[in-house]
């Protein structure tokens, strides 16, 4: 569906939002966008100490959220560990009194071919991408059922079952599509409860540390800022959960549905031609 302004509310003020992998990149950017509305945000990620080369910890993001007018609860979580996730969800309920939104943003990437990818890395990307998305959703749904407008948003691609998206990195594709299958199945499973389950994916590469580490420099420089994903996510999360579910949204299309057609401000370098992301057909 096309998400339009008529289908959305305006604010996430006082909404309780649990974001996995929120210490940097797209997760951090979504957290900051929600903070500007006055949301209550759980920063759930592994990073508690400054990394030698990567910016951001759960505590620095929590400070940024507070500076923007939101409330923050930083929790150190390995999303593969059921006991840690369960404890984090319980702490969320104890601190904020409930939960309105889960954003399954945490993700691991490895673009190795079938013969090249070590099984340890295979297990990692399936543990973080598929298992954690399923498990975090499972553990949060009892609280989400009590919300007036509950949402689950998975950062995963449209289910485009063409062989070209599998041939070079079948393991990674399966893991990301596994997240999208959670969207497909849970949207229908929990529709009667009023819980919206949607996916969001970027049309172009997004300038994150993961892209910088896994793609050539010229591709990173032909990407957009994470803020485009945050703005698109905001429109989805302010929509009526009983009307907007089971969709595989692409960031640019979401913004166009709200009358935004100039995307130059989102480009990392407006002079560069943008590079399309995986799983999305270029125009």
ABEGO torsion letter per residue (X at the ends): XBBBAAABBABABGBBBBBBGAABEAAAAAAAAAAAAGBBBBBBBABABBBAABBEBAAAAAAAAAAAGBBBBBBBBBAABAAAAAAAAAAAAAAAGEBABBBBABBBBBABBAAABBAAAAAAAAAAAAAAAAAAAAAAAAAAAABABBBBBBBBBBBBABAAAAAABAAAAAAAAAAAAAAAAAAAAAAAAGBBBBBBBBABBBBBAAAAAABBAAAAAABBBAAAAAAAAAAAAABBAAABBGBBBBAAAAAAAAGBABAAAABABAABBBBBBBGBBBX
